[in-house]
Amino acid sequence: LAVHPAPGYSGPTVAGGLLARDLSLSEVGERHRPGLVHRLDKDTSGVLITARNEKALRRLAEAFSRRETVKRYLAFVRGRPKSDHGLVDSPIGRHPTQRHKMAAGLADGRPARTFWRLIKYFPASQVSLMMLTLVTGRTHQARVHLQSLGLPVLADPVYSRGHTELIKMRPKLEPYLQRQMLHARRLSIAHPVTGR
């Protein structure tokens, strides 16, 4: 699902589901983003946090802006990294010619840092499973940083090409490659009321 309505997208959204469950959320946050503290890309699965009142929304949003969160992602990528762990410290900004994309390493980009660790390499399919820890939260950060390493996320329609070759090699993978292979596995943040 898309997290919230966007130009050119008219399908179901998480925001719409939240309002269907609890109409009082329409009073929390922005009109089209009821209770939404952050977002995930449409085809990224995983953990998403929302707030049920303005005070919680404000506190959670402040924690994100002060980088007091730990965001961990799992990604299946094409290829194998040169080492078992590392850091991508490369600014991200709007791609200069392809406006629907972001790009790493731009002089006018915003700072972005991603720690990564190889969990397992699958030599038969030339695919790696990686754990990512995002220090910052830039648009498409995990996908762009992995692409900059030459390790595009499998089935990513924007930053990866060639997963059709993988399907030819391993046809049983096709049902799993209907969306990008990126999953927000864990989000650690202080509870806005208890502080735990």
PESULBEL-V565072 format. One record per helix or strand. SS is the DSSP state (@ for helix, = for strand). FROM is the first residue (numbers start at 0). TO is the last residue. If there is no record, write none. Layout:
ss;from;to
SS;FROM;TO
SS;FROM;TO
This chain:
ss;from;to
=;1;1
=;5;5
=;8;8
=;12;12
@;13;20
@;22;26
=;28;29
=;32;33
=;35;35
=;44;45
=;49;49
@;53;64
=;69;77
=;84;88
=;91;93
=;101;103
=;109;109
=;112;121
=;126;133
@;140;147
=;152;152
@;162;168
@;170;175
=;181;187
